Amino acid sequence: MDSRLLDVLVCPVCKGPLELDKAAQELICKADKLAFPIRDGIPIMWEDQARRLDGNAQSSDSQ
């Protein structure tokens, strides 16, 4: 994912910053504990498509 795109993307729920999890191909919102998937290089920024994070926001295997 282009780092310039990451600089302008924000969480659609809280408008807070997102962190890229390259291994899981997700954008993480720590405030809302949501992980937005990246499919074919395109971030899917719909709340109903996001995965809820339990506990550690860096964990890519919790669901």
Residue pairs with C-beta under 8 A, 6 or more apart in sequence:
1 20
1 38
1 41
1 43
5 43
6 18
6 20
6 27
9 18
9 27
9 43
9 45
10 16
10 17
10 18
11 17
11 18
11 29
11 31
11 32
11 34
11 36
12 45
12 46
12 47
13 29
13 32
13 34
13 47
14 29
14 31
14 32
16 29
16 30
16 31
16 32
17 29
18 27
18 28
18 29
18 36
19 27
19 28
19 30
19 57
20 26
20 27
20 28
21 27
21 28
21 35
21 58
21 60
23 60
24 35
24 60
25 37
25 38
25 39
26 35
26 36
26 37
26 38
26 51
26 60
27 35
27 36
27 38
27 43
27 45
28 34
28 35
28 36
28 53
28 57
28 58
29 35
29 36
30 57
33 52
33 53
33 54
33 57
34 47
34 50
34 51
34 52
34 53
35 50
35 51
35 52
35 53
35 57
35 60
36 43
36 44
36 45
36 46
36 49
36 50
37 43
37 44
37 49
37 50
37 51
38 44
51 63
52 63
53 59
53 62
54 62
54 63
55 62
56 62
